[in-house]
């Protein structure tokens, strides 16, 4: 007898950088770096503070108050460790929209405001490390 294999549908390809939309935070388009080496996702925020079961922060010039989904200890590639507040928010990437857990931190020096970790993309996308903006920008006509 032969074992039957479950055939998985083809996953959508995305580049190592993509524009993402965060409708809950009124962000129409923001550049995110896709990082398969990072487990969790991170979002640039300023003036971050925890108040009870909520986290307050500034993003894109606007103040936000969202339910605190928890905290997470993050160890950076240089060995520095910090505890970050975490939120759950809706993300739109290409034609897909789904909830994602995101830690909040100051990413001023990181080049892009959002890091999309493997927990957010697993089972949904394949990363093409040779390309950028596969899902989010129209190719320029020649």
C-alpha positions as CSV (number, residue, x, y, z in Angstrom):
1,X,0.0,0.0,0.0
2,X,1.2,3.5,-0.8
3,X,0.9,6.2,1.7
4,X,-1.1,9.1,0.6
5,X,0.5,12.5,0.8
6,X,-1.4,15.6,1.6
7,X,-0.8,18.1,-1.2
8,X,-0.3,21.6,0.0
9,X,-1.5,24.5,-2.1
10,X,1.2,26.7,-3.6
11,X,2.1,29.6,-1.3
12,X,2.2,33.2,-2.4
13,X,5.6,34.6,-3.0
14,X,6.7,37.8,-1.3
15,X,10.0,39.8,-1.5
16,X,12.4,40.5,1.3
17,X,10.8,44.0,1.6
18,X,7.1,44.7,1.1
19,X,4.6,47.4,1.7
20,X,2.1,46.4,4.4
21,X,-1.1,48.1,5.5
22,X,-2.2,48.3,9.2
23,X,-5.9,49.3,9.1
24,X,-6.4,49.2,12.8
25,X,-3.6,51.8,13.2
26,X,-4.7,53.9,10.2
27,X,-1.5,53.1,8.3
28,X,-2.2,52.9,4.6
29,X,1.3,51.8,3.5
30,X,4.5,51.1,5.5
31,X,7.7,49.3,4.4
32,X,8.3,46.1,6.2
33,X,11.5,43.9,6.0
34,X,10.7,40.2,6.0
35,X,13.1,38.5,8.3
36,X,12.9,34.7,8.5
37,X,15.7,34.8,11.2
38,X,13.4,36.6,13.6
39,X,10.6,34.7,15.2
40,X,8.4,37.7,16.1
41,X,7.4,40.9,14.3
42,X,8.3,44.3,15.5
43,X,6.8,47.8,14.8
44,X,8.4,51.2,15.3
45,X,6.6,53.2,17.9
46,X,7.5,56.1,20.1
47,X,6.5,57.2,23.6
48,X,5.5,53.7,24.5
49,X,4.0,53.1,28.0
50,X,1.9,50.4,29.6
51,X,-1.2,51.5,31.5
52,X,-3.0,48.5,33.1
53,X,-4.2,46.2,30.3
54,X,-3.4,48.7,27.6
55,X,-0.4,50.1,25.8
56,X,-0.1,53.7,24.7
57,X,2.2,54.7,21.9
58,X,2.7,57.2,19.1
59,X,3.0,56.0,15.5
60,X,2.9,58.1,12.4
61,X,2.2,61.2,14.4
62,X,-0.9,59.7,16.0
63,X,-1.5,58.5,19.6
64,X,-2.9,55.0,20.0
65,X,-4.3,53.1,22.9
66,X,-4.6,49.3,22.3
67,X,-5.2,46.3,24.4
68,X,-1.9,44.8,25.6
69,X,-1.6,41.3,24.2
70,X,1.3,40.6,26.6
71,X,5.0,41.3,26.8
72,X,7.9,39.5,25.2
73,X,11.6,39.3,26.0
74,X,13.5,39.9,22.7
75,X,17.2,39.2,22.3
76,X,18.7,41.2,19.4
77,X,21.4,39.9,17.2
78,X,24.0,41.8,19.2
79,X,23.0,40.1,22.4
80,X,21.0,43.0,23.9
81,X,17.8,41.8,25.6
82,X,14.7,43.9,26.3
83,X,11.1,43.3,27.3
84,X,8.7,44.7,24.8
85,X,4.9,45.3,24.9
86,X,3.0,43.2,22.3
87,X,-0.2,44.0,20.5
88,X,-2.4,42.1,18.1
89,X,-3.4,44.0,15.0
90,X,-4.7,43.3,11.5
91,X,-2.2,43.4,8.7
92,X,-2.8,43.5,4.9
93,X,-0.1,42.0,2.7
94,X,-1.0,41.7,-1.0
95,X,-4.5,40.2,-1.1
96,X,-4.3,38.6,2.3
97,X,-5.5,40.1,5.5
98,X,-4.8,38.4,8.9
99,X,-4.1,39.1,12.5
100,X,-0.5,39.4,13.7
101,X,1.2,39.8,17.0
102,X,3.7,42.6,17.0
103,X,6.1,43.9,19.6
104,X,6.5,47.7,19.9
105,X,10.0,49.2,20.0
106,X,12.0,52.2,18.7
107,X,13.3,51.2,15.3
108,X,14.6,54.7,14.4
109,X,18.0,53.3,13.5
110,X,16.8,50.2,11.7
111,X,16.1,51.5,8.2
112,X,12.5,50.3,8.0
113,X,9.7,50.8,10.5
114,X,8.5,47.2,10.6
115,X,10.1,43.8,10.8
116,X,7.9,40.9,9.7
117,X,9.1,37.7,11.5
118,X,8.5,34.1,10.5
119,X,5.5,33.5,12.9
120,X,3.5,36.1,10.8
121,X,4.4,34.6,7.4
122,X,4.6,30.8,8.0
123,X,2.0,28.8,6.1
124,X,1.0,31.9,4.1
125,X,4.0,33.0,2.1
126,X,7.4,31.9,0.5
127,X,10.1,34.5,0.7
128,X,12.0,35.3,-2.5
129,X,15.2,36.8,-1.1
130,X,16.3,38.1,-4.5
131,X,13.3,40.5,-5.0
132,X,11.5,43.3,-3.2
133,X,7.9,44.5,-3.3
134,X,6.5,41.5,-5.3
135,X,3.0,41.9,-3.8
136,X,2.8,45.6,-3.2
137,X,4.1,47.6,-6.1
138,X,3.3,47.5,-9.8
139,X,6.2,46.8,-12.1
140,X,7.3,49.8,-14.0
141,X,6.4,49.7,-17.7
142,X,9.4,49.9,-20.1
